[in-house]
Amino acid sequence: MASAAASLSWGSSSWFSSHCLTQCMRPEATKLPEKTSILMVVAQKKAKKTRKIILKEDVADLGKKGQLMDVKAGFYRNYLFPLGKAQIVTPLLLKEMKMEEERIEAEKKRVREEAQQLALIFETVGAFKVKRKGGKGKQIFGSVTAQDLVDIIKAQTQRDVDKRIVSVPEIRETGEYIAELKLHPEVTARVRLIVYAN
């Protein structure tokens, strides 16, 4: 049986060697065709795998809520998306963001205009008068505080004012003073304050 396998393999290899060598060695088999085309392979840059996202909340070392940015696809897929910290930017989402920004800007403008109108009211009222117990000369007992001014404004104009926005100079004697009301980051009302002794 072993001799039959050996003779089969020897016979098949001899057939292969005799047939292939005689066919491949012929001159017409080794000629290249007349019209050959050259295929040129150009190496391309590796494609950047980034995603344009918008942050849904503040992310340390990355950005603030509502910020648009490009991040690597794996970072988005494995960290930001599963934790719900970011969302892929779509044209619809961009449109919604633009509308929200316009709404916020309109609200800021409305608040600023209200503050300007309130400042105009406070400045046209004239002077707010504060009565204190008098001492020697122009001296008064105690001082005039922001809370005193808030109470007087409430009594004269029926408007509530937070005492934290009121800035009153140090008042220890009678006379006329200027107090400031910071109604808005961009709007400050200057009101006259007349302190007199009874």
Disulfide bonds with the S-S distance in Angstrom:
none
